[in-house]
Amino acid sequence: MSDKIPSKLLELDDLAVHFHVGSALKGGVKTLKAVDGVSLEVKPGECLGLVGESGCGKSTLALSIMGLQPPTRGNIRLNGHELSARDRMETARTVQMVFQDPYASLNPRQTVRRTLADPLRIHGITNKTEVEHRVMDMMAKVGLRADRADRYPHEFSGGQRQRIGIARALILQPKLVICDEPVSALDVSIRAQIINLLLELKDEMGLAYILISHDLGVVEHVSDRVAVMYLGRIVEQGGWQEIFEDPRHPYTRALIAAIPDPFHRADAKVARAKAHGEIASALNPPPGCHFNPRCPMKANRCISEMPALEAVAEGHRAACHFRNSAA
């Protein structure tokens, strides 16, 4: 087997996750397209920001990558291997996840020591000295004192609990970590500490991240590239600078326009970019471009024809019929 590092750590090809909801006796069965034809890639050592409103399919996509939600169609490749052909345990050694709520994601009956040691034992590391060394080393890496190893989750603050969650995700030395809203449940004063910790560990351990967030300020600070998701589809993706300085999809512009402005500047361009109305149901998405009911640029073509995700510039793509038009 070659030791050559693959150029793409993760590849998603036309990935879809559909759910059948309802009953044949009560209105019929409908298809909920939580993820509908997503193609993405993550390179070793990079951070991909995945943004979009609640209900757009971000977390379902993450569960599919983790191997916890079987896809309806499409392919997932990790290190060049099909996910469906890999052992679940091997997948867990490659991909791990940091969850939104650090308290709900931890077992309240397990100490920090056991929380970190159990994954090692499950994956065949049974030497007590090695397990103890790796547990202590990982606690130090995330900024937790060794004398707190035998405490329980309720004895820690929210920020400390998230550090435990990060340590648990990294104890198996994965290559890819999915961070699902990792700071949204924390106090504002703690968020910067956790984000800086994630960045330090990324460099120290050579990690790649998928950062799922609705906070574009966090995404801009952390991400190398950004993918924007709406109703199960990627509507724009590119380098963080292109996305934030030259967004080409109206939905991306709306997300950026919604970032709070501490100076309360009145900007007509920003006002025009803001989306109106609520995100549609994935059970009954609008025809054509799914964003068209909320789009200030809507034309007849947008209602009748779904736009493809096509290039605006090198590495920058948008799924909009007017992607080459000025904002």
Contacts in CASP RR format, 6 or more apart in sequence:
PFRMAT RR
TARGET T0000
AUTHOR 0000-0000-0000
METHOD contacts of the structure
MODEL  1
MSDKIPSKLLELDDLAVHFHVGSALKGGVKTLKAVDGVSLEVKPGECLGL
VGESGCGKSTLALSIMGLQPPTRGNIRLNGHELSARDRMETARTVQMVFQ
DPYASLNPRQTVRRTLADPLRIHGITNKTEVEHRVMDMMAKVGLRADRAD
RYPHEFSGGQRQRIGIARALILQPKLVICDEPVSALDVSIRAQIINLLLE
LKDEMGLAYILISHDLGVVEHVSDRVAVMYLGRIVEQGGWQEIFEDPRHP
YTRALIAAIPDPFHRADAKVARAKAHGEIASALNPPPGCHFNPRCPMKAN
RCISEMPALEAVAEGHRAACHFRNSAA
5 44 0 8 1.000
6 44 0 8 1.000
6 79 0 8 1.000
6 80 0 8 1.000
7 43 0 8 1.000
7 44 0 8 1.000
8 41 0 8 1.000
8 42 0 8 1.000
8 43 0 8 1.000
8 77 0 8 1.000
8 80 0 8 1.000
9 42 0 8 1.000
9 43 0 8 1.000
9 44 0 8 1.000
9 45 0 8 1.000
9 78 0 8 1.000
9 79 0 8 1.000
9 175 0 8 1.000
9 176 0 8 1.000
9 208 0 8 1.000
10 40 0 8 1.000
10 41 0 8 1.000
10 42 0 8 1.000
10 65 0 8 1.000
10 76 0 8 1.000
10 77 0 8 1.000
10 78 0 8 1.000
10 95 0 8 1.000
10 176 0 8 1.000
10 208 0 8 1.000
10 210 0 8 1.000
11 40 0 8 1.000
11 41 0 8 1.000
11 75 0 8 1.000
11 76 0 8 1.000
11 77 0 8 1.000
11 80 0 8 1.000
12 38 0 8 1.000
12 39 0 8 1.000
12 40 0 8 1.000
12 41 0 8 1.000
12 61 0 8 1.000
12 65 0 8 1.000
12 74 0 8 1.000
12 75 0 8 1.000
12 76 0 8 1.000
13 39 0 8 1.000
13 74 0 8 1.000
13 75 0 8 1.000
13 76 0 8 1.000
13 77 0 8 1.000
14 37 0 8 1.000
14 38 0 8 1.000
14 39 0 8 1.000
14 73 0 8 1.000
14 74 0 8 1.000
14 75 0 8 1.000
15 35 0 8 1.000
15 37 0 8 1.000
15 38 0 8 1.000
15 39 0 8 1.000
15 61 0 8 1.000
15 64 0 8 1.000
15 71 0 8 1.000
15 73 0 8 1.000
15 74 0 8 1.000
15 75 0 8 1.000
15 76 0 8 1.000
16 33 0 8 1.000
16 35 0 8 1.000
16 36 0 8 1.000
16 37 0 8 1.000
16 38 0 8 1.000
16 71 0 8 1.000
16 72 0 8 1.000
16 73 0 8 1.000
16 74 0 8 1.000
17 33 0 8 1.000
17 34 0 8 1.000
17 35 0 8 1.000
17 60 0 8 1.000
17 61 0 8 1.000
17 64 0 8 1.000
17 69 0 8 1.000
17 70 0 8 1.000
17 71 0 8 1.000
17 72 0 8 1.000
18 31 0 8 1.000
18 32 0 8 1.000
18 33 0 8 1.000
18 34 0 8 1.000
18 36 0 8 1.000
18 72 0 8 1.000
19 31 0 8 1.000
19 32 0 8 1.000
19 34 0 8 1.000
20 29 0 8 1.000
20 30 0 8 1.000
20 31 0 8 1.000
20 32 0 8 1.000
21 29 0 8 1.000
21 30 0 8 1.000
21 31 0 8 1.000
21 32 0 8 1.000
21 283 0 8 1.000
22 28 0 8 1.000
22 29 0 8 1.000
22 30 0 8 1.000
23 29 0 8 1.000
30 283 0 8 1.000
30 284 0 8 1.000
31 283 0 8 1.000
32 282 0 8 1.000
32 283 0 8 1.000
33 231 0 8 1.000
33 232 0 8 1.000
33 282 0 8 1.000
33 285 0 8 1.000
34 57 0 8 1.000
34 60 0 8 1.000
34 232 0 8 1.000
34 282 0 8 1.000
35 57 0 8 1.000
35 60 0 8 1.000
35 61 0 8 1.000
35 64 0 8 1.000
35 71 0 8 1.000
35 232 0 8 1.000
36 231 0 8 1.000
36 232 0 8 1.000
36 233 0 8 1.000
37 73 0 8 1.000
37 74 0 8 1.000
37 232 0 8 1.000
37 233 0 8 1.000
38 61 0 8 1.000
38 229 0 8 1.000
38 232 0 8 1.000
38 233 0 8 1.000
38 234 0 8 1.000
39 234 0 8 1.000
39 309 0 8 1.000
40 48 0 8 1.000
40 227 0 8 1.000
40 234 0 8 1.000
40 237 0 8 1.000
42 48 0 8 1.000
42 176 0 8 1.000
42 208 0 8 1.000
42 210 0 8 1.000
43 208 0 8 1.000
44 175 0 8 1.000
44 206 0 8 1.000
44 208 0 8 1.000
45 202 0 8 1.000
45 206 0 8 1.000
45 207 0 8 1.000
45 208 0 8 1.000
46 208 0 8 1.000
46 209 0 8 1.000
46 224 0 8 1.000
46 225 0 8 1.000
47 202 0 8 1.000
47 208 0 8 1.000
47 209 0 8 1.000
47 210 0 8 1.000
47 211 0 8 1.000
47 222 0 8 1.000
47 223 0 8 1.000
47 224 0 8 1.000
47 225 0 8 1.000
48 208 0 8 1.000
48 209 0 8 1.000
48 210 0 8 1.000
48 211 0 8 1.000
48 223 0 8 1.000
48 224 0 8 1.000
48 225 0 8 1.000
48 226 0 8 1.000
48 227 0 8 1.000
49 209 0 8 1.000
49 210 0 8 1.000
49 211 0 8 1.000
49 212 0 8 1.000
49 213 0 8 1.000
49 219 0 8 1.000
49 222 0 8 1.000
49 223 0 8 1.000
49 225 0 8 1.000
49 226 0 8 1.000
49 227 0 8 1.000
50 58 0 8 1.000
50 61 0 8 1.000
50 210 0 8 1.000
50 211 0 8 1.000
50 212 0 8 1.000
50 213 0 8 1.000
50 226 0 8 1.000
50 227 0 8 1.000
50 229 0 8 1.000
51 58 0 8 1.000
51 212 0 8 1.000
51 213 0 8 1.000
51 214 0 8 1.000
51 216 0 8 1.000
51 219 0 8 1.000
51 226 0 8 1.000
51 227 0 8 1.000
51 228 0 8 1.000
51 229 0 8 1.000
51 255 0 8 1.000
52 58 0 8 1.000
52 214 0 8 1.000
52 228 0 8 1.000
52 229 0 8 1.000
52 230 0 8 1.000
52 255 0 8 1.000
53 214 0 8 1.000
53 230 0 8 1.000
53 279 0 8 1.000
54 214 0 8 1.000
54 279 0 8 1.000
55 279 0 8 1.000
55 282 0 8 1.000
56 229 0 8 1.000
56 230 0 8 1.000
56 231 0 8 1.000
56 232 0 8 1.000
56 279 0 8 1.000
57 229 0 8 1.000
57 232 0 8 1.000
57 282 0 8 1.000
58 180 0 8 1.000
58 212 0 8 1.000
58 229 0 8 1.000
59 180 0 8 1.000
59 212 0 8 1.000
60 69 0 8 1.000
61 229 0 8 1.000
61 232 0 8 1.000
62 97 0 8 1.000
62 178 0 8 1.000
62 180 0 8 1.000
62 210 0 8 1.000
62 212 0 8 1.000
63 69 0 8 1.000
64 70 0 8 1.000
64 71 0 8 1.000
64 76 0 8 1.000
65 76 0 8 1.000
65 83 0 8 1.000
65 95 0 8 1.000
65 178 0 8 1.000
65 210 0 8 1.000
66 91 0 8 1.000
66 95 0 8 1.000
66 97 0 8 1.000
66 178 0 8 1.000
67 76 0 8 1.000
67 83 0 8 1.000
67 88 0 8 1.000
67 91 0 8 1.000
75 82 0 8 1.000
75 83 0 8 1.000
75 84 0 8 1.000
76 82 0 8 1.000
76 83 0 8 1.000
76 84 0 8 1.000
77 83 0 8 1.000
78 86 0 8 1.000
78 91 0 8 1.000
78 94 0 8 1.000
78 95 0 8 1.000
78 176 0 8 1.000
79 94 0 8 1.000
79 175 0 8 1.000
83 91 0 8 1.000
89 122 0 8 1.000
89 123 0 8 1.000
92 119 0 8 1.000
92 123 0 8 1.000
92 172 0 8 1.000
92 174 0 8 1.000
93 123 0 8 1.000
93 172 0 8 1.000
93 173 0 8 1.000
93 174 0 8 1.000
94 174 0 8 1.000
94 175 0 8 1.000
94 176 0 8 1.000
95 174 0 8 1.000
95 175 0 8 1.000
95 176 0 8 1.000
95 177 0 8 1.000
95 178 0 8 1.000
96 168 0 8 1.000
96 169 0 8 1.000
96 170 0 8 1.000
96 172 0 8 1.000
96 174 0 8 1.000
96 176 0 8 1.000
96 177 0 8 1.000
96 178 0 8 1.000
97 169 0 8 1.000
97 177 0 8 1.000
97 178 0 8 1.000
97 179 0 8 1.000
97 180 0 8 1.000
98 162 0 8 1.000
98 165 0 8 1.000
98 166 0 8 1.000
98 169 0 8 1.000
98 177 0 8 1.000
98 178 0 8 1.000
98 179 0 8 1.000
98 180 0 8 1.000
98 182 0 8 1.000
99 105 0 8 1.000
99 165 0 8 1.000
99 180 0 8 1.000
99 182 0 8 1.000
100 180 0 8 1.000
100 181 0 8 1.000
100 182 0 8 1.000
100 184 0 8 1.000
100 185 0 8 1.000
101 185 0 8 1.000
102 158 0 8 1.000
102 159 0 8 1.000
102 161 0 8 1.000
102 162 0 8 1.000
102 164 0 8 1.000
102 165 0 8 1.000
102 185 0 8 1.000
102 186 0 8 1.000
103 153 0 8 1.000
103 154 0 8 1.000
103 158 0 8 1.000
103 161 0 8 1.000
105 165 0 8 1.000
106 115 0 8 1.000
106 153 0 8 1.000
106 161 0 8 1.000
106 164 0 8 1.000
106 165 0 8 1.000
106 168 0 8 1.000
107 115 0 8 1.000
107 153 0 8 1.000
108 152 0 8 1.000
108 153 0 8 1.000
108 154 0 8 1.000
109 152 0 8 1.000
110 118 0 8 1.000
110 152 0 8 1.000
110 153 0 8 1.000
111 149 0 8 1.000
111 150 0 8 1.000
111 151 0 8 1.000
111 152 0 8 1.000
112 139 0 8 1.000
112 144 0 8 1.000
112 148 0 8 1.000
112 149 0 8 1.000
112 150 0 8 1.000
112 151 0 8 1.000
112 152 0 8 1.000
112 164 0 8 1.000
112 167 0 8 1.000
113 135 0 8 1.000
113 149 0 8 1.000
113 150 0 8 1.000
115 164 0 8 1.000
115 165 0 8 1.000
115 168 0 8 1.000
116 134 0 8 1.000
116 135 0 8 1.000
116 138 0 8 1.000
116 139 0 8 1.000
116 164 0 8 1.000
116 167 0 8 1.000
116 168 0 8 1.000
116 171 0 8 1.000
117 131 0 8 1.000
117 132 0 8 1.000
117 135 0 8 1.000
119 168 0 8 1.000
119 171 0 8 1.000
119 172 0 8 1.000
120 130 0 8 1.000
120 131 0 8 1.000
120 134 0 8 1.000
120 135 0 8 1.000
120 171 0 8 1.000
120 172 0 8 1.000
121 131 0 8 1.000
123 172 0 8 1.000
125 131 0 8 1.000
125 134 0 8 1.000
134 171 0 8 1.000
135 149 0 8 1.000
135 171 0 8 1.000
136 146 0 8 1.000
136 149 0 8 1.000
138 167 0 8 1.000
138 170 0 8 1.000
138 171 0 8 1.000
139 145 0 8 1.000
139 146 0 8 1.000
139 148 0 8 1.000
139 149 0 8 1.000
139 167 0 8 1.000
140 146 0 8 1.000
141 167 0 8 1.000
141 170 0 8 1.000
141 201 0 8 1.000
141 204 0 8 1.000
142 163 0 8 1.000
142 164 0 8 1.000
142 166 0 8 1.000
142 167 0 8 1.000
142 170 0 8 1.000
142 197 0 8 1.000
142 201 0 8 1.000
143 163 0 8 1.000
143 197 0 8 1.000
144 160 0 8 1.000
144 163 0 8 1.000
144 164 0 8 1.000
144 167 0 8 1.000
148 155 0 8 1.000
148 156 0 8 1.000
153 161 0 8 1.000
153 164 0 8 1.000
156 164 0 8 1.000
157 190 0 8 1.000
158 185 0 8 1.000
158 186 0 8 1.000
158 187 0 8 1.000
158 190 0 8 1.000
159 186 0 8 1.000
159 187 0 8 1.000
159 190 0 8 1.000
159 193 0 8 1.000
159 194 0 8 1.000
162 182 0 8 1.000
162 183 0 8 1.000
162 186 0 8 1.000
162 194 0 8 1.000
163 194 0 8 1.000
163 197 0 8 1.000
166 182 0 8 1.000
166 194 0 8 1.000
166 197 0 8 1.000
166 198 0 8 1.000
166 201 0 8 1.000
169 177 0 8 1.000
170 177 0 8 1.000
170 201 0 8 1.000
170 205 0 8 1.000
170 207 0 8 1.000
173 205 0 8 1.000
174 207 0 8 1.000
175 206 0 8 1.000
175 207 0 8 1.000
175 208 0 8 1.000
176 207 0 8 1.000
176 208 0 8 1.000
176 209 0 8 1.000
176 210 0 8 1.000
177 207 0 8 1.000
177 208 0 8 1.000
177 209 0 8 1.000
177 210 0 8 1.000
178 209 0 8 1.000
178 210 0 8 1.000
178 212 0 8 1.000
179 198 0 8 1.000
179 209 0 8 1.000
179 210 0 8 1.000
179 211 0 8 1.000
179 212 0 8 1.000
179 213 0 8 1.000
180 212 0 8 1.000
181 212 0 8 1.000
181 213 0 8 1.000
181 214 0 8 1.000
182 194 0 8 1.000
182 198 0 8 1.000
182 211 0 8 1.000
182 213 0 8 1.000
183 190 0 8 1.000
183 191 0 8 1.000
183 194 0 8 1.000
183 195 0 8 1.000
183 215 0 8 1.000
183 218 0 8 1.000
184 213 0 8 1.000
184 214 0 8 1.000
184 215 0 8 1.000
186 194 0 8 1.000
191 218 0 8 1.000
195 218 0 8 1.000
195 221 0 8 1.000
195 222 0 8 1.000
198 209 0 8 1.000
198 222 0 8 1.000
199 222 0 8 1.000
201 207 0 8 1.000
202 208 0 8 1.000
202 209 0 8 1.000
209 222 0 8 1.000
211 218 0 8 1.000
211 219 0 8 1.000
211 222 0 8 1.000
211 223 0 8 1.000
213 219 0 8 1.000
216 244 0 8 1.000
216 255 0 8 1.000
216 256 0 8 1.000
216 259 0 8 1.000
217 259 0 8 1.000
219 226 0 8 1.000
219 240 0 8 1.000
220 240 0 8 1.000
220 244 0 8 1.000
223 239 0 8 1.000
223 240 0 8 1.000
224 239 0 8 1.000
224 240 0 8 1.000
225 237 0 8 1.000
225 238 0 8 1.000
225 239 0 8 1.000
225 240 0 8 1.000
226 237 0 8 1.000
226 238 0 8 1.000
226 239 0 8 1.000
226 240 0 8 1.000
226 243 0 8 1.000
226 244 0 8 1.000
227 234 0 8 1.000
227 236 0 8 1.000
227 237 0 8 1.000
227 238 0 8 1.000
228 234 0 8 1.000
228 235 0 8 1.000
228 236 0 8 1.000
228 237 0 8 1.000
228 243 0 8 1.000
228 249 0 8 1.000
228 251 0 8 1.000
228 252 0 8 1.000
228 255 0 8 1.000
229 235 0 8 1.000
230 251 0 8 1.000
230 279 0 8 1.000
230 290 0 8 1.000
230 291 0 8 1.000
231 279 0 8 1.000
231 280 0 8 1.000
231 282 0 8 1.000
231 285 0 8 1.000
231 290 0 8 1.000
231 291 0 8 1.000
232 282 0 8 1.000
233 290 0 8 1.000
233 309 0 8 1.000
233 319 0 8 1.000
234 309 0 8 1.000
234 319 0 8 1.000
235 249 0 8 1.000
235 251 0 8 1.000
235 252 0 8 1.000
235 291 0 8 1.000
235 309 0 8 1.000
235 318 0 8 1.000
235 319 0 8 1.000
235 320 0 8 1.000
236 243 0 8 1.000
236 247 0 8 1.000
236 248 0 8 1.000
236 249 0 8 1.000
236 251 0 8 1.000
236 252 0 8 1.000
236 309 0 8 1.000
236 317 0 8 1.000
236 318 0 8 1.000
236 319 0 8 1.000
236 320 0 8 1.000
237 243 0 8 1.000
237 309 0 8 1.000
237 315 0 8 1.000
237 316 0 8 1.000
237 317 0 8 1.000
238 315 0 8 1.000
238 316 0 8 1.000
238 317 0 8 1.000
239 315 0 8 1.000
239 316 0 8 1.000
242 312 0 8 1.000
242 313 0 8 1.000
242 315 0 8 1.000
242 316 0 8 1.000
243 252 0 8 1.000
243 316 0 8 1.000
244 256 0 8 1.000
246 316 0 8 1.000
247 253 0 8 1.000
247 256 0 8 1.000
247 327 0 8 1.000
248 312 0 8 1.000
248 316 0 8 1.000
248 318 0 8 1.000
248 320 0 8 1.000
248 323 0 8 1.000
248 324 0 8 1.000
249 291 0 8 1.000
249 318 0 8 1.000
249 319 0 8 1.000
249 320 0 8 1.000
249 323 0 8 1.000
250 273 0 8 1.000
250 275 0 8 1.000
250 291 0 8 1.000
250 295 0 8 1.000
250 296 0 8 1.000
250 297 0 8 1.000
250 320 0 8 1.000
250 322 0 8 1.000
251 275 0 8 1.000
251 291 0 8 1.000
251 294 0 8 1.000
251 295 0 8 1.000
252 318 0 8 1.000
253 273 0 8 1.000
253 327 0 8 1.000
254 273 0 8 1.000
254 274 0 8 1.000
254 275 0 8 1.000
254 294 0 8 1.000
256 273 0 8 1.000
257 270 0 8 1.000
257 271 0 8 1.000
257 273 0 8 1.000
257 274 0 8 1.000
258 274 0 8 1.000
258 275 0 8 1.000
261 270 0 8 1.000
269 327 0 8 1.000
272 296 0 8 1.000
273 296 0 8 1.000
273 327 0 8 1.000
275 291 0 8 1.000
275 294 0 8 1.000
275 295 0 8 1.000
276 294 0 8 1.000
277 293 0 8 1.000
277 294 0 8 1.000
279 294 0 8 1.000
280 286 0 8 1.000
280 290 0 8 1.000
280 293 0 8 1.000
286 292 0 8 1.000
286 293 0 8 1.000
286 303 0 8 1.000
287 303 0 8 1.000
287 304 0 8 1.000
288 302 0 8 1.000
288 303 0 8 1.000
288 304 0 8 1.000
288 305 0 8 1.000
288 306 0 8 1.000
288 307 0 8 1.000
289 295 0 8 1.000
289 302 0 8 1.000
289 303 0 8 1.000
289 305 0 8 1.000
289 306 0 8 1.000
289 307 0 8 1.000
289 319 0 8 1.000
289 320 0 8 1.000
289 321 0 8 1.000
290 306 0 8 1.000
292 298 0 8 1.000
292 302 0 8 1.000
292 303 0 8 1.000
295 302 0 8 1.000
297 320 0 8 1.000
297 322 0 8 1.000
297 325 0 8 1.000
299 321 0 8 1.000
299 322 0 8 1.000
301 321 0 8 1.000
302 321 0 8 1.000
305 321 0 8 1.000
307 319 0 8 1.000
307 320 0 8 1.000
307 321 0 8 1.000
307 323 0 8 1.000
308 319 0 8 1.000
309 317 0 8 1.000
309 318 0 8 1.000
309 319 0 8 1.000
310 317 0 8 1.000
310 318 0 8 1.000
310 319 0 8 1.000
310 323 0 8 1.000
311 317 0 8 1.000
312 318 0 8 1.000
312 323 0 8 1.000
312 324 0 8 1.000
END
